[in-house]
Amino acid sequence: MIMNKQPAAETMSPLEELARDQHAMPVRDVAELRADVWGSDDELDEFLADCRASRDTSLS
């Protein structure tokens, strides 16, 4: 039986190589992704309304 002995870098996808080069680690807990971007719920609501309006405009 002949085994493929290519170096690991040659068998990795570009995305896998990028993750390796940047020492990326899997997210273990969704809470790690949390960020306080909005000052209030009203700001978030305004942003979402604007996104919906923009999407609806592009669909018509």
MARMARSE-394289 format. One record per residue (C-alpha): residue number from 1; residue in one letter; y, x, z. Coordinates in Angstrom, 1 decimal, decimal comma. Layout:
N
NUM; A; Y; X; Z
...
END
This chain:
60
1; M; 0,0; 0,0; 0,0
2; I; 3,4; 1,4; -1,0
3; M; 6,2; 0,7; 1,4
4; N; 9,9; 0,5; 0,4
5; K; 11,6; 3,4; 2,3
6; Q; 15,2; 2,7; 1,2
7; P; 17,9; 3,6; 3,8
8; A; 19,0; 0,6; 5,8
9; A; 22,5; 0,7; 4,2
10; E; 21,1; 0,1; 0,8
11; T; 19,3; -3,1; 1,9
12; M; 22,2; -4,6; 3,8
13; S; 24,5; -7,2; 2,2
14; P; 28,2; -6,4; 2,0
15; L; 28,8; -8,8; 4,9
16; E; 26,2; -7,1; 7,1
17; E; 27,7; -3,8; 6,3
18; L; 31,2; -5,0; 7,2
19; A; 29,9; -6,4; 10,5
20; R; 28,2; -3,1; 11,3
21; D; 31,3; -1,1; 10,4
22; Q; 33,5; -3,2; 12,7
23; H; 30,9; -3,3; 15,5
24; A; 30,9; -7,1; 15,3
25; M; 28,8; -8,9; 17,9
26; P; 27,4; -12,5; 17,8
27; V; 29,3; -15,1; 19,7
28; R; 27,2; -15,9; 22,8
29; D; 29,4; -18,8; 24,1
30; V; 31,8; -21,1; 22,2
31; A; 34,3; -20,7; 25,0
32; E; 34,8; -17,1; 23,8
33; L; 36,6; -18,6; 20,7
34; R; 39,1; -20,6; 22,7
35; A; 42,8; -19,8; 22,3
36; D; 45,8; -21,6; 23,6
37; V; 47,7; -22,0; 20,4
38; W; 49,4; -25,3; 21,0
39; G; 52,1; -25,7; 23,6
40; S; 51,2; -29,4; 24,0
41; D; 49,0; -32,1; 22,7
42; D; 52,0; -33,5; 20,8
43; E; 52,3; -30,2; 18,8
44; L; 48,6; -30,4; 17,9
45; D; 48,9; -34,0; 16,9
46; E; 51,9; -33,2; 14,6
47; F; 50,0; -30,3; 13,0
48; L; 46,9; -32,5; 12,4
49; A; 49,0; -35,3; 10,9
50; D; 50,7; -32,8; 8,6
51; C; 47,3; -31,5; 7,5
52; R; 46,1; -35,0; 6,8
53; A; 49,2; -35,8; 4,8
54; S; 49,0; -32,6; 2,8
55; R; 45,3; -33,3; 2,1
56; D; 45,9; -36,9; 1,1
57; T; 48,8; -35,9; -1,2
58; S; 46,6; -33,3; -3,0
59; L; 43,8; -35,9; -3,4
60; S; 46,0; -38,5; -5,2
END
